[in-house]
Amino acid sequence: MLIPSISITEFKQLKPDKIKELKSVEVTSNGEHLFTAIIPHGDVYAADIVKMKAEYLGQTANVSGGKDLEELNASLRVSVS
């Protein structure tokens, strides 16, 4: 395994200051990959490079689908009504 794996339950229990201390992790639910949390460490230059690469990968992933938070919330309101 290249990076550690933790459950979404474990991840949600962490406070932001503890998340900042983690290595990058794969977050799973029932053993299924949900997302990879990329947590930069090192000097400002290294952290900026990691952030830039993560943003690029996020944009690439978003091209093929997914919903904005507003769209997701709107679909939840419709299904509840």
matplotlib code that plots the C-alpha trace (Angstrom):
import matplotlib.pyplot as plt

x = [0.0, 1.5, -0.5, -2.4, -6.1, -8.6, -12.4, -14.6, -15.8, -12.2, -11.6, -14.7, -13.7, -10.4, -10.3, -8.7, -5.4, -5.0, -5.8, -3.0, -0.6, -1.7, 0.1, -1.9, -4.6, -7.1, -10.5, -12.9, -16.4, -17.1, -13.8, -14.6, -12.5, -14.3, -11.5, -7.8, -6.9, -3.7, -2.1, 1.0, 4.0, 7.3, 8.2, 5.8, 7.3, 6.7, 3.2, 2.4, 3.5, 1.4, -1.6, -1.2, -0.9, -3.9, -6.0, -5.0, -6.0, -9.3, -10.1, -9.3, -11.6, -14.4, -14.5, -16.1, -18.9, -19.9, -22.2, -21.6, -22.7, -25.7, -26.8, -26.5, -28.5, -31.2, -31.6, -32.0, -34.7, -36.6, -36.4, -37.6, -40.6]
y = [0.0, 3.3, 5.4, 4.4, 3.7, 4.9, 4.6, 7.7, 7.1, 7.5, 10.5, 12.3, 12.0, 13.9, 17.6, 19.9, 20.3, 16.5, 16.1, 18.5, 16.1, 13.0, 11.6, 11.6, 8.9, 6.9, 7.3, 4.4, 3.4, -0.4, -1.0, 1.0, 4.0, 7.3, 9.8, 10.4, 13.2, 14.8, 16.4, 18.5, 18.7, 20.4, 24.0, 26.4, 25.7, 22.0, 22.5, 24.9, 22.3, 19.6, 21.9, 22.9, 19.2, 18.3, 21.1, 19.9, 16.4, 17.6, 19.6, 16.6, 14.4, 16.9, 17.0, 13.6, 14.2, 14.8, 17.4, 20.8, 21.0, 23.2, 20.6, 17.8, 19.8, 20.7, 17.0, 16.1, 18.8, 17.5, 13.9, 14.8, 16.8]
z = [0.0, -1.1, 1.4, 4.6, 4.5, 7.1, 7.3, 6.8, 10.4, 11.7, 9.4, 10.6, 14.2, 13.6, 14.4, 11.7, 13.7, 13.8, 10.1, 9.4, 11.2, 9.2, 6.3, 3.1, 3.4, 1.4, 3.0, 2.6, 3.4, 3.9, 2.2, -0.9, -1.8, -1.3, -1.7, -1.2, 1.3, 0.1, 3.2, 2.3, 4.6, 4.4, 3.5, 1.9, -1.6, -1.3, 0.1, -2.8, -5.4, -3.8, -3.7, -7.3, -8.4, -6.3, -7.9, -11.3, -10.6, -9.0, -12.2, -14.3, -12.3, -12.4, -16.2, -16.3, -13.8, -10.3, -8.7, -7.1, -3.4, -4.5, -7.0, -4.5, -1.8, -4.4, -5.3, -1.6, -1.1, -4.2, -3.0, 0.6, -0.7]

ax = plt.figure().add_subplot(projection="3d")
ax.plot(x, y, z, "-o")
ax.set_aspect("equal")
plt.show()
